[in-house]
Amino acid sequence: MRIPRLVVLAVLFMSALAMATESIADPNISLRAGQDGRWELEYRFQEPIKGLRFADPAGFMREESWAIETPGYYFGRDGDYQVVVASAKASPAHSLRVSVPVDTRSDIGNRELFNVFTDTSIALFTRHFYVSPFDPEAIDYERETVVSHLEIIPKDNQHVIIRGRKSNGPMRWQDPSTQGTYAYTGTLEVERLHNVAMIMDPGMPAWLKSIARLSIPALIDIYSERLGRPLQTTPMVLFSYEPGSDIGYHYNGTVVGELLQLRVKGAAWEQESAHMRIELTQFIANEVMKLWSGQLAGADEEPPAPTVEFSASLRDEMR
């Protein structure tokens, strides 16, 4: 009996689809929020794991506070990269479990692993967990594909938000770019303005919230007009606040694709001042401009840099 070619192709297609579905259903990396403030990190592979090499270099702070729970594995270094390898006497396992504390230092790849909001919700940078299979005895490990498919499991009654998508339970994130993004876990909802979506720290002083709500949408409109090229997608802004005991004030931020992460830190933010308003607004203006960098990098002709001129209402608000 001869089987029609269309039937064979259909069977092959369904088999490939089943394999893809199985791969998605069993992510390579999982992150589970623990009740004790630590995160349970697990790497799973079809073959025993001889070792892992983290995608971001110079991340040696992992060995200071991360705890490897799978027996027989330990942290090591391969040049500028952090690795985890199995000891000579250990039997390589199919999964590797690590306990990760919430740490807001920025030693890993210049982006904080965690940004903590005053209500204890968290934004975490996914790339810090990406890895490549690593064999200390091989010479071609650098050719290995970076593992960037992960599942984030929040605490009970919390949700996950990644680039505007929300899940009330576990969320699977597949990142073909391998560049990472910030994932929010908590109970805060997205605030949608006419040209931007924002998650702002509820404990942030009111005058800081007013700067964000006024300046960010206005700057996006200004840059869109001056560059003659609006953003292709609605950007997401994550703005966290850490009052702390430091009498000074600090701020930092980064742009990842269409996402803008901002953080202010220090007790001085509790007291409003004209100098701090202007300084922070100028910093935000610079960060908002970076939202166009990805689009401009691929353009045939680079448009002239815009001259930032704040409207009267914006200038008055900063005073």
N, C-alpha and C positions, 0 to 999 in steps of 0.2 A: 504494500500500500504506500502510495506516494503522498507525502504531506505537502499541501500547498505552501508556496513560498511566503505568502502573506501571513499564514498561521505561524510559521517559524519565526518571522520577524516580530509578530505580536508577542509570542512567548518570550523572545529575547528582550523585548522592550519591557515587558512586565517584570522579568527577572531583574533587569537593571534598576527599574523603579523600586522594586522591593528592597534591593541592596542599599539604594540611596536612602530609603525610608528607615531602614534598620540603622544606618550610620547616623542619621539625624536623631533617632530615638535613643541612641547610646553615645552621648557626646564624649569627646576625648578629655575634656576638663570640666569639673564641676566645682562650684563655690557655694557652700552652704553657710548661712549666717548662724552662728552659735548663740546660745542664750547667755554665755559668759563673756561676750564681747569679742571673742575670737572667731575666725572664719575657718571652716573645714575645707581644705583644698585637696582635690583628688585628681590624679592623672590616670587614665585607663587606656590600655593599648591591647591589640589582639595578640601581640607577641610579648614575651618577657622584656622588662625594661632594664637595660644595662646602665643607662644613665640619661639625664636630661640636661640640656643647655638652655638657659634662659635667653630670650630674644633680645632683651635690653642689656647692654654692657654696663659695667661699673655699678652693679647693684649688690655690692657685698654686704649691705645692711641686712639682707635676708639671713645670713648665717649668724647674725647677732641676736635675732629674736624669733625667727621661724623655727618650729620644732618638727623634725621629721619623725612621723609616728610608725612608718613601715620599717621593721627591723632590717638591719644590714645595709642601710643607705646612709650616706653622709654628704655634707656640703664640701665642695672643693672649688678651685679656681682654674680657669683655662684662659690665661692672658687677662684681658679686661672683662671676661665673662664669668658669671657665676654658674656652676654646674652642680648637679647631684649625681653621685655615682654609687654603684653597689660595691661593697667591699669584696676582696678576693675570696673570702670564705662564705659569702652570702649566696643564696639561691635567688636569682633575679625573679621578681614578681610581675604580674600583669598589671598591677595598679600600685600607685605610690601616693600615700596620704601624708599631708603636711598641715600643721596647725599654724594659722597666721593671725597675729595680733593686729589690732587697729593701730596704725602708726602713721602720723601725719608728716613725718620728715620727707624731704624731697631728694634724698641721696640716690634713689633709683631713677636713672634716666632723666633727672631734672624735673620730673612730674611727680607730685605726691601720689603715693599708692592709695591713700584714703583722704578725702576731705570730709570732715565731721561737721554736721549742722548742730545748732544748739538744742534741737529736739532729739538728738542722738541718731537721726537718720544719716545716711552715708552716701557719698559719691565715690566710686572706686574706678581706677584706671585699668582697663582690661589688659593692656599690652604687658603689664608687669607680670602676668601669669602665663603668657605665651612661651612656648618652649620648642626646641627641636630635639629629636632623639640624639643621644650622644653616646659614643663608644670611645673611651680614652685610647684604645688600641688601633682605631681606624684613622685613616688619613683624609677621608673624603666626607666627614660628617657635616662640614659647612654647606654641602649641597642639599642637605635634608630640608624638606619643607617645614616651615614654621607651623606648629599646631596652634590654630587660633579659633577653634570651635569650642565654645564653652556654654555651660548651663549655670545660671545664677539662681539660687534658691533663697528667698528672703525669709525673715522671721514670720511667724504666724501673724495675721492681720496687717501685714505690710505688703507692698507691691514693688515691682521693678519697672523702671522707665529707662529705655534706651532710645535716644534720638526720636523722641515723641511717641514711641510705641510703649504701651503699658500692659503689664501682666499682673494679675492679682495672685499669681503663684509663681512657680518656676518659669524662667524665660531662657530660651536657647538663643544664643547669639553666634552667628557665623560671620566671620570677618575676613573676606577674601583679600582685603588690602593689607592685612596683618599690622596695620598702624595703630590699632586700638581706638577706644573711645571711652568716655565716662558713662558709667551705669549708675543710676540713682536707685537706692533702696530705702524705703521709709513709708510715711503716710501722707506726705505733702503732695498736692495736686499741681498740675501744670497751669500756669497763668498765661493765657493766650491774649496777646495784644495784636494790633492790626498787622504787624510784620515780624513778630518775634514771639517765641514761646519761652517762658521763664519759670524756674523753680528757685524761689528766694527764701533764705533762711528766716523763719518766723521770729527769731530773737534779734534780728538785725535792727539797729536804731532806725526810727522812722525817716530821718533825714537821708540815710544811706539808701533806703528803699526808694525814696523820691528821686534821687539821682539816677538810679537804675531805670525806673519806669519812664523818666523823662528823657534822659540822654541816649539810651540805647536805641529806642525806636527812631528818635530824631536823627541820630547819626547814620543809621541804616538808610533812611530816606535821603540824607544829604549825599552820602557816598554813591547811592544808586543814581542820583541825578547827575553828579559831577563825572562819574565814570561812564555814564551812559550804558550801564550794564547791571541790571538788578541781580540779586542773588537768585540762584536757580531753585533753592528750597528755603523754607522758613527756618532760620537758625534757632537752636536751642541754647539757652543760657542757664548755667548752674552757678548760683551766687551764694557762697557759704560765709559764715561769720564765726570767728573764734575769739571771744573777748579776752580770755586769759588774764594773767596778772601783770603782764608787761605794760609799763606805763607809756611806752611808745606806740607807734602805729606802723603796720606793715600791710602790703598788698602784693598780690601776684596773680597771674592768670596765664592761660594758654588757649590756643585755638587748635582743635582737632576736627578737620573737615568742616562741617556746618555747625559744630558745637563750640561754644565759648564758655570756658570755666574761669570763674573769678573767685578770689578769696581775700577777705580782709581779716586782719588779726591784730589784737592789742586793745587794752582797756581805753586808750585815748579816743577811740572811735565813739565812745559814749558821750563825749562832749563835742558838739558841733563847732566847726571853725571854717571861715571863708577860705583859708589857705588849704585845708584838707579837702574841701569841696572841689576847688579848682584842680588841685593835684590829682585827685582820684578821677575826675571827669576827663582830664587830659590822658591819663593812663587808659581809661576805658575807650577813649577815642582811638588810641593806637591799637588796642586789641580788636576793636570792631573792624578796623581797616583790614586786619589780617584775614577776616572772613572771605575776602575777595582773592587772597593770594593763590589759592588753588585754581580758581578760574583764570586769573591773569597769567599764571605760569604756562598755561596751555594755549594762550591766545597768540595769534600771528603778530599782532601789533599791540604793544603795551600802551594803554592810554596814559595821559599825563596824571601825575599824582594830584589828588584834589587838595585844594586849600580849605582847611577847616575853618568855617566861620559860624559861630554859634548864633542862634537867633536871639532877639532881645529877651524873650521870655526865658530862654535857657540861661543866658548870661545873668539875668536878674535872679534866677533860681539858685545860681551858684554863689551869689553874694551873701 
